[in-house]
């Protein structure tokens, strides 16, 4: 049956089982070890957001670790409204799936040998966010500003009508009519510019909301959109700026395998858990960084992060402490 996840996809998932995934893992391991020697020592800032359904519970073993669960992997592709750039393509799926599989194994999730033993269907989406083009809004603001200045010029100084003669009165009336026409035209232009600006603003808000949902920023944006931002806090503006900047993302979603494959009503199943993680595109190549992204996000597979995790701290290297003594200056010689 065709599986339809709880949000739009570019393509229906492709389910893989171990015979294919062994090759996937082999390719991923080669890539990971090859990249480790070239990796930048600086920490990669990864934003992570993970949610678990209240109906999903893992059995805990005597040693305190969760019991093993088995899964198949599904190809999700891009989420609607996002894109792939030159560093991303459909053919990258085996490598990405292998990297995700390594991190899943650390949380005791393993490939199912067949469909009869699969507990979960893990669907992987990846891509690049497609934020609103802010220059469009800036252009509309400039147009509105020009229209406002045109209206001010049209209103100009009040026209004084000379009523000493019928001819001069008629000329004055004609000037007033001309000014009124110019004011009306300027008003129409300003109203059109304001409507365009409002439309661009609504589109930007819509795109921001869509992007925030994809990368898991929605709750934190809502939490920080309060009076604190007017009292000097820049948390909301910082979060919003990150949403408005292009970001590479991966979304790993786990569904109950039986609900997916035995859903006669073809109703969208609710996920058991979802982990979203992203980095900014600037200065990064997705396929060079996806292994580190998965490594950092893997700890949250099947776990609730509680909030957006933004690991943006830099590192300061402190060398060996050295004590530098100050030499005492010689006492001045006595003057005779």
Buried (B, 14 or more C-beta within 10 A) or exposed (E): EEBBBEBEBBEBBBBBBBEBBEEBBEBBBEBBEEBEEEEEEEEBBBBBBBBBBEEBEBEEEEEEEBEBBBBBBBBBBBBEBBEBBEBBEEEBBBBBBBBBBBBBBEBBBBBBEEEEBBBBBBBBBBBBBBBBEEEBBEBBBEBBEEBBEBBEEBBEEEBEBEEEEEEEEEEBEEEBEEBEEBBEEBBEBBEEBBEBBEEBBEBBEEBBEBBBBBBBBBBBBEEBEEEEBEEEEEBBEEBBEBBBEBBBBBBBBBBBBBEBBEBEEEEEBEBBBBBBBBBBBEEBEBBBBBBBBBBBBBBBBBBBBEEBBBEEEEEEEEEEEEEEEEEEEEEEEEEE
